[in-house]
Amino acid sequence: MDQNLKIYSILEKNSVSRETCIEFEHFISLIIENNKKINLISRGDEQNIRERHVIDCAQALDFIDLNSNICIDLGSGNGMPGIILAIMMKNMKLPIKFNLYEKSYHKSKFLESVSKKLNLNTEVIQKDIFKIKNINTGSIIGRAFKPLPDILELINQNFSSYKNLILFMGKNGKQILKDAFKQWDFEYKEKRSLTSEQSFLINIKNIKKKIE
């Protein structure tokens, strides 16, 4: 465990307590155990899950709107980032509920089981979020969910109110943003990834579709 604590030290100390790290490890064990039955992460990622997934997800904490009561994880899948951030909020004693949207039955059941075992403030919603209208929330977060244009269209059409949209961008992120501005207006800030020099996070606000 001490070696794993050193790995997590890349994160800000005030957001990752020893208790948080212990719960990260519990979550990792559940991921690996269930990965044999459900395709949660690639088998090759099991060895570097802390850096590749946990730390990558945890760094999004800086962009979460802490004045809101709800945060939505789009297509939560294996629970990253939603479960990771819910663990952090719990140990920081912040009353933010994470609504985890996941249309897969088996992944939804996995998320429900993890949430119960770790006593997290989450709600697993086994529905296709593209088919739900008038959604109200604080922050919206997506990781490896859909292409940026599809996500912007989803926010524009299905959300009646939100604070911000947090996305993880890869090496082609700059070009993807440039292309998005051809059809959309929005404000955004970048944060360089802690886990990859080619990746970054974006915090988007005030999304508006341009009039054609």
C-alpha positions as CSV (number, residue, x, y, z in Angstrom):
1,M,0.0,0.0,0.0
2,D,2.9,2.4,0.8
3,Q,4.1,2.1,-2.8
4,N,0.7,2.9,-4.1
5,L,0.5,6.0,-1.9
6,K,3.6,7.2,-3.6
7,I,1.9,6.8,-6.9
8,Y,-1.0,8.9,-5.8
9,S,1.3,11.6,-4.5
10,I,1.3,13.2,-8.0
11,L,-2.2,14.5,-7.0
12,E,-2.7,17.5,-4.8
13,K,-2.3,16.4,-1.1
14,N,-5.3,18.3,0.1
15,S,-7.7,16.3,-2.2
16,V,-6.2,12.8,-1.7
17,S,-6.1,11.6,1.8
18,R,-4.9,8.2,2.9
19,E,-8.6,7.1,3.3
20,T,-9.2,8.2,-0.3
21,C,-6.2,6.1,-1.5
22,I,-7.4,3.1,0.4
23,E,-10.8,3.4,-1.3
24,F,-9.1,3.8,-4.7
25,E,-7.4,0.5,-4.0
26,H,-10.7,-1.1,-3.1
27,F,-12.2,0.1,-6.3
28,I,-9.2,-1.1,-8.3
29,S,-9.6,-4.6,-6.8
30,L,-13.3,-4.6,-7.8
31,I,-12.4,-3.5,-11.4
32,I,-9.9,-6.3,-11.8
33,E,-12.1,-8.9,-10.2
34,N,-15.1,-8.0,-12.5
35,N,-12.9,-7.4,-15.6
36,K,-12.8,-11.2,-16.0
37,K,-16.6,-11.2,-16.5
38,I,-17.3,-7.7,-18.0
39,N,-15.1,-5.8,-20.4
40,L,-14.3,-2.8,-18.1
41,I,-10.8,-2.0,-19.1
42,S,-8.3,-3.6,-21.4
43,R,-6.3,-6.4,-19.7
44,G,-3.1,-4.6,-20.6
45,D,-4.2,-1.6,-18.5
46,E,-4.7,-3.7,-15.3
47,Q,-1.0,-3.2,-14.4
48,N,-0.9,0.5,-14.8
49,I,-4.5,1.3,-13.8
50,R,-3.5,3.8,-11.2
51,E,-1.6,6.1,-13.6
52,R,-3.6,5.3,-16.7
53,H,-7.1,5.6,-15.2
54,V,-7.3,6.6,-11.5
55,I,-5.0,9.6,-11.5
56,D,-6.2,10.6,-14.9
57,C,-9.8,10.8,-13.7
58,A,-9.0,12.3,-10.3
59,Q,-7.3,15.4,-11.8
60,A,-10.7,16.5,-13.1
61,L,-11.6,17.5,-9.5
62,D,-10.2,21.0,-10.2
63,F,-13.0,21.7,-12.7
64,I,-16.0,20.3,-10.8
65,D,-18.5,23.0,-9.7
66,L,-18.4,22.5,-5.9
67,N,-21.4,24.8,-5.4
68,S,-23.8,22.5,-7.2
69,N,-25.5,19.4,-5.7
70,I,-25.3,17.1,-8.8
71,C,-22.6,16.1,-11.2
72,I,-23.4,13.9,-14.2
73,D,-21.0,11.3,-15.7
74,L,-21.9,10.7,-19.4
75,G,-21.8,7.0,-20.2
76,S,-20.1,6.0,-17.0
77,G,-19.1,2.5,-18.1
78,N,-16.5,1.3,-15.6
79,G,-17.1,4.2,-13.3
80,M,-14.2,6.3,-14.4
81,P,-14.3,9.2,-13.8
82,G,-17.6,9.2,-11.8
83,I,-16.8,6.6,-9.1
84,I,-13.3,8.1,-8.7
85,L,-14.6,11.6,-8.2
86,A,-17.4,10.3,-5.9
87,I,-14.8,8.7,-3.7
88,M,-12.9,12.0,-3.5
89,M,-16.0,14.0,-2.7
90,K,-17.0,11.6,0.1
91,N,-13.7,11.9,1.8
92,M,-13.6,15.6,1.4
93,K,-17.1,15.6,3.0
94,L,-18.7,17.4,0.1
95,P,-22.4,16.6,-0.5
96,I,-22.2,16.3,-4.3
97,K,-24.3,13.5,-5.8
98,F,-23.0,11.8,-9.0
99,N,-25.5,10.6,-11.5
100,L,-23.9,7.9,-13.5
101,Y,-25.6,7.3,-16.8
102,E,-24.9,3.9,-18.3
103,K,-27.2,2.1,-20.7
104,S,-25.4,-1.3,-20.4
105,Y,-27.3,-3.6,-17.9
106,H,-24.1,-5.4,-16.7
107,K,-22.0,-2.3,-16.3
108,S,-24.9,-0.6,-14.5
109,K,-25.1,-3.4,-12.0
110,F,-21.4,-3.2,-11.5
111,L,-21.6,0.5,-10.8
112,E,-24.5,-0.1,-8.3
113,S,-22.5,-2.8,-6.5
114,V,-19.4,-0.6,-6.2
115,S,-21.4,2.4,-5.0
116,K,-23.0,0.3,-2.3
117,K,-19.7,-1.4,-1.2
118,L,-17.9,2.0,-1.0
119,N,-21.0,3.9,0.4
120,L,-20.9,6.5,-2.3
121,N,-23.3,9.3,-3.0
122,T,-24.3,8.2,-6.5
123,E,-27.3,7.2,-8.5
124,V,-26.9,4.8,-11.4
125,I,-29.3,5.5,-14.3
126,Q,-29.5,2.7,-16.7
127,K,-30.7,4.7,-19.7
128,D,-29.5,6.2,-22.9
129,I,-28.8,9.8,-22.0
130,F,-29.5,10.9,-25.6
131,K,-33.1,9.9,-25.1
132,I,-33.6,12.0,-21.9
133,K,-34.7,15.6,-22.1
134,N,-34.7,18.7,-19.8
135,I,-31.8,17.5,-17.6
136,N,-30.7,19.9,-14.8
137,T,-27.2,19.5,-13.3
138,G,-24.1,21.3,-12.1
139,S,-21.0,19.9,-13.8
140,I,-21.1,17.4,-16.7
141,I,-18.1,15.1,-17.2
142,G,-17.2,12.7,-20.0
143,R,-14.3,10.5,-20.6
144,A,-13.9,8.4,-23.8
145,F,-17.7,8.9,-24.3
146,K,-18.5,10.3,-27.8
147,P,-16.9,12.7,-30.3
148,L,-17.0,16.3,-29.2
149,P,-19.6,17.5,-31.8
150,D,-22.0,14.7,-30.5
151,I,-21.5,15.8,-26.9
152,L,-22.1,19.5,-27.7
153,E,-25.3,18.6,-29.5
154,L,-26.4,16.5,-26.5
155,I,-25.8,19.4,-24.1
156,N,-27.6,21.8,-26.4
157,Q,-30.6,19.6,-27.0
158,N,-31.1,17.6,-23.8
159,F,-29.9,19.8,-20.9
160,S,-32.1,22.7,-19.7
161,S,-29.4,23.9,-17.3
162,Y,-25.8,23.1,-16.4
163,K,-22.7,24.8,-15.0
164,N,-19.9,23.4,-17.1
165,L,-18.7,20.5,-19.3
166,I,-15.5,18.7,-18.5
167,L,-13.8,16.5,-21.2
168,F,-10.6,14.7,-21.6
169,M,-8.8,15.4,-24.8
170,G,-6.0,13.4,-26.5
171,K,-3.2,14.2,-28.9
172,N,-5.6,15.4,-31.6
173,G,-7.5,17.6,-29.1
174,K,-6.4,21.0,-30.5
175,Q,-7.6,20.1,-34.0
176,I,-10.9,18.7,-32.6
177,L,-11.5,22.0,-30.8
178,K,-10.6,24.0,-33.9
179,D,-13.1,22.0,-36.0
180,A,-15.8,22.4,-33.3
181,F,-15.7,26.1,-33.5
182,K,-16.9,26.0,-37.0
183,Q,-20.4,25.1,-35.7
184,W,-20.3,26.1,-32.1
185,D,-19.4,29.0,-29.8
186,F,-18.2,28.3,-26.3
187,E,-15.8,29.4,-23.6
188,Y,-13.1,27.0,-22.4
189,K,-10.1,26.6,-20.2
190,E,-7.4,24.0,-20.6
191,K,-5.5,22.0,-18.0
192,R,-2.5,19.9,-19.0
193,S,-2.8,16.3,-18.1
194,L,-0.8,14.8,-15.2
195,T,-0.6,11.5,-17.0
196,S,0.3,12.3,-20.6
197,E,2.2,15.1,-22.2
198,Q,0.0,14.8,-25.3
199,S,-3.3,15.0,-23.4
200,F,-5.2,17.8,-21.6
201,L,-8.6,18.5,-20.0
202,I,-11.0,21.2,-21.0
203,N,-13.6,23.0,-19.0
204,I,-16.3,24.3,-21.3
205,K,-19.1,26.9,-20.5
206,N,-21.8,28.8,-22.4
207,I,-22.3,26.4,-25.3
208,K,-24.2,27.9,-28.2
209,K,-24.8,26.5,-31.7
210,K,-24.0,29.0,-34.5
211,I,-26.8,30.0,-36.8
212,E,-26.3,28.5,-40.2
